[in-house]
Amino acid sequence: MMEEKLKVGRKGEIFTTKKIREVLGLKPNTYVLASVVKDKLIIRKIPDLDELLNNFYTKVDWDKVEKLSEKMQRRCGEHD
């Protein structure tokens, strides 16, 4: 867990530290979600579309994909 002391500006702005922005990957125009739980303010980064898609896709070894495809085709052929 990381804790940082932050400053609240005259208009209620909350200023984060560079360290927090780097850890969370916050860049200009990044959206965050703020929640209040009892006496706590929780600020979470809202992932952008690229970050969400990276959770579903991975790099693939095409030779392994081809072998898996051939294996599945043989299995399907056995049931026809």
N, C-alpha and C positions, 0 to 999 in steps of 0.2 A: 504494500500500500504506500502511496506517495501523498504527502500533504505539503501544501504550499500556502503561504500567507498571501492573500490577494487584496487589492485595493478597490473600493467602490467609489466611483466618481461622483461629481456633483449632481449629475442627471440620473444616477442609479446604474451607470455602466459598471460592469465587473471586468477588471483588467487581469488577464492571465499572464503567467510568466513564459518566457521563451522555452524553458524546460518542459512545461506542461504542453505547450503547442507542439513541440517536437515529439514527445512521447505519444500524443494522440494523433499526430499527423494533421493538425489543424493548419489550414492555409487560408488566405483571404477568400471570402465567399463560401466557406465551409459552413454547413448547418449543424447545430447542436440541439439536443433536446434537454430541457431543464425540467426537473421534477423536484417537488418539495415533499419530504418525508419527515414528519414531525418537525424537528428543528434543523434538518439537514437540507442543503441545496445540492442536488446531484445533477451534474452536467455531463451528458454523453454525446459523443460524436455520432452523427447520423451518416452511415456509410453511403458513398455515392454508388452509381450503377456499376462501375468497373469493379469496385471493391466487393459488391454483392456477387457479381458473376465469378470473380476469382474463387469464391467459396464453392462453386459448383463445377468448375473446370480445373483440369490439371494437365501437366505436360504428359504426353503419351509416347511410348516407344511403339512405333508403327509395326514393327515386326511382331511384337506381342499381340497387337490388335489383330493382325492378319491371322496369326495362329489361333487366336480365340474365335475369330469369325469362321475359320475352317472347321474347328471343333464343333461349333454350334450348328453349322450347316450339315455336318455328318450326323449329328444327333437328330436334327429335323428330318433328314432323309430316312432314318431308321423308322420313323413313325408314319411315313407316308404310305 
